[in-house]
Amino acid sequence: MQNNPIGIFDSGIGGLSIWKEIITLLPNENTIYLADSKNAPYGQKTKQEIIDLSVKNTDLLIKKGCKIIVVACNTATTNAIDFLRKNYTIPFIGIEPAIKPAALKTKTKKIGILATKGTLNSELFSNQAAEFSENIEIIEQIGEGLVPLIESGKINSIALDILLKKYLFNLIEKEIDYLVLGCSHYPFLIPQIKLIIGDKIKIIDSGEAVAKQVENILKQNNLLKIKTNLGNHKLFSNLNEQIIEQFIQKENCKINFLNF
Ligand code: DGL
């Protein structure tokens, strides 16, 4: 089992931001990545729809022999991870908006969070936010429309710039000093975001922390890969596999279309 791959899924290419952190920290591990772009965005779907899609992705990763599953999607984590953990024995790692580090560091006592509607409306997020809301103000901003533009490769488009400015100006005027990226698609926008918010507002995303958590859980379960050769990576999209190539360097990677 140790030499089996780490399974990772997202509603599309967003989780590649997490995948990159995982293969950087654990270069020997093999991975299988599912980009469920056909069903993106998850952020506008009901909880039950998100659970059903997460089950479908999980079943496929288990069928492909994965030893652990990373839900590289805030929307799927906040809506479906409890269900997955209750119904499967394989270990799951999720990704949630990193409110805690922002809450501990903020000086203005105001932090902004940019995420999907599905994440911000979830019970898991509300509970997490409630833990900190006595001492700090958490300003929520739905990033509606950003994921479809990123999914279609329009990362440097005017349309994306207009949306991003609208959302970020809402947060800047509330005097936040930390911005939490609560969607795994958004780290691909960091260069544009920095141009808009400047360097007074710090950006926090969860990628590195998730990779460390993957390492810890693999260690705890005695699942770290034994062979010391460099890992290989299989990346599947059910819509447009070419888009994956725009976001990654291709060494040791096989990118394919798969109808799932
Ligand atoms: N990338 C996902 C997230 O982290 C989902 C985006 C979406 O499909 O709406 O929230």
Residues whose N, C-alpha, C, O or C-beta is under 5 A from the ligand:
A	BS01	DGL	S11 G14 A40 P41 Y42 G43 Q44 A72 C73 N74 T75 T116 V147 G182 C183 S184 H185
